[in-house]
Amino acid sequence: MIRLAILGYGNLGRGVEAAVKHNPDTELVAVFTRRDPSTVKINSNAKVYSSKDLEAHKDEVDVLIICGGSATDLPKQTPDAVKYFNVIDSFDTHANIPQHFANVDAAAKAAGHIGFISVGWDPGMFSLARVYSNAILTDGSDYTFWGRGVSQGHSDAIRRIAGVKDARQYTVPVPSALEAVRSGKCPELTTRQKHTRECYVVAEEGADLARIENEIKTMPNYFADYDTTVTFITEEEMKKNHAGLPHGGLVIRTGKTGMNNEHTHTIEYSLKLDSNPEFTASVLVAFARAAYRMNKDGISGCKTVLDVPPVLLSAESPEYLRAHML
């Protein structure tokens, strides 16, 4: 059994807890939280510990799945935790991945551990789709569309703003842009032309709404490059209309083959997710299996989804995969 632990028991942490039940070669042995452990009620038999006690349990865990936010949690938590465990995170600030990789890589190699970063569906499964399609259609164009759905990372970034009590952020593809890509026209699209962002915010009583809206719309790497709308709503409206966490999206590559580029091809990878955190958690658990196996083989340092042979992700044997899935 692969002994897994969770750091952070929010939506993603609960998703990991559920995913473990569907992976019989894994067991959840610990949940680490910044809250008072006695107040955290979980849905399994794992022990609940304070996040301050990570080091004390380093010999009890094979892989720690870190379920914090990309804005402020993961840049610190992942390099710190990889000193004691093999770890996995879902860091999704694309522009900062190279620096995050370098930080985790140095700490992981020093400790002899593996630190997987940016595991999920984008970055993650969509990253694989982009690499595979680029390798096959070398003369072509890439397009990624997200939504319509709730972005956990972007919602978390809004909630970190002073005066914000709760928030949901929906990423929405621009229909005309998607139609142009699927038609094979290979349009050149700016970030702003491909998506809009819809933000629903519950503000604390007396908060400066104009300031909050401006901080959202000007936030680099999250909203500054998009047409963004901010709508302030009540807690009741949030619970009634925005309780779910759906998401999804498309990776599309169009390309040409032939001596004279006479044939056009389209590769499209699609996800439609009823629960963003539960799907992301399922990806994290699969890559936790790979991390465990790779570290057992003496591999250390920072890794991404691009570094893993598919056979290491599956609980099935290589023989089974060759017979039934190849």
URWONOR-V872272 format. One line per field, one symbol per residue. ss: DSSP state (a for helix, b for strand, c for the rest). A space follows every 50 residues. Layout:
# URWONOR-V872272
ss->???
This chain:
# URWONOR-V872272
ss->cbbbbbbcccaaaaaaaaaacccccbbbbbbbbcccaaacccccccbbbb aaacaaacccccbbbbcccccccaaaaaaaaccccbbbcccccaaaaaaa aaaaaaaaaaaccbbbccccbccbaaaaaaaaaaaacccbbbbbbbccbb caaaaaaaaccccbbbbbbbbbbcaaaaaaaaccccccccaaaabbbbbb bbbcccccaaaaaaaaacccccccccbbbbbbccaaaaaaacccccbbbb bbbbbbbcccccbbbbbbbbbbbccaaaaaaaaaaaaaaaaaaaaacccc bbbcaaaccaaacccccaaaaaaacc
